[in-house]
Amino acid sequence: MPDPTVPLDNALNDTLTQIDFTHQELSVLLRLVGAGLPLFTPVELDEAARDATLRALYARGILTAKADGQFLVDGGTAILVTAGVAARGIAQLDRPSQQVRDLLYVMNGFVIRQTEPLPGVQRFQVLDTPYKLVALLTAALNITPGQTAAPAGQAVTLPRAKWQALHGSAQPVEGVPESLWQAVVSPNVVVGLTLVTVEGGQPQAPRDVLMIGHPSGGYWKITFSGDRVLTEPIDSVGAVQVLVGLLGEVPPGR
């Protein structure tokens, strides 16, 4: 994770750490700042709808009007909506078992989270302390107090064919820890984190990890390497550390 002692950009110091936009509002803002965001497709608005959206953003204090009739975007808001092009790393946090997907933008000294809490609403949150990031990951992993131990079993490397055979199998598969099979066929939670770092303006090869929660507690950490699948049982603390550690692989800003 970025150094939590580094202060936020000055433009963010006096802003809320959470703000919501409708799809129309975010579309207008992105066009004003000339930026884009991964997995977000701006909507086309006619002149009347665009004017109404601009007035709504002005009433919220997000825009200020210039003498020539043009609009300026609040500095803190501009940092949030340009995160897709300014971030040093972009991570996708998938929670298919909870039907939630987040994007995490790793900035200098803080992380910006983008999610969709309601259909048509985009929420941005500033995670400016390690506690906020850990709290997000703890919730994603659905960690239950009292169920913190790692599942039974030892780390094992499987060929992809055997890994795929686990899914939907009605009984344990030979050579696979029974608790891994149990987690795959009846997971407490499934969480995937995929990170793409940006170096010299160029995106690098993605790195990812999959966490599968065992129904009795603990997790199986799954990573993929070519035709091999590496699996390892870990406890809840270890699961959070793995996800935080992946984000921490983003190189320092220059």
Secondary structure, DSSP 8 states (H G I E B T S, - for coil): ---TTS---HHHHTS-SEEEEEHHHHHHHHHHHT---TT-------HHHHHHHHHHHHHTTSEEE-TTS-EEE-HHHHHHHTHHHH-SEEEEEEETTTTEEEEEEE-SS-EEEEEEEETTEEEEEEE-SHHHHHHHHHHHTT--TT--S--SS--EEEEHHHHHHHTT-SS--TTS-HHHHHHHHS-S-EEEEEEEEEETTEE---EEEEEEE-TTS-EEEEEEETTEEEEEEE-HHHHHHHHHHHHTTS----
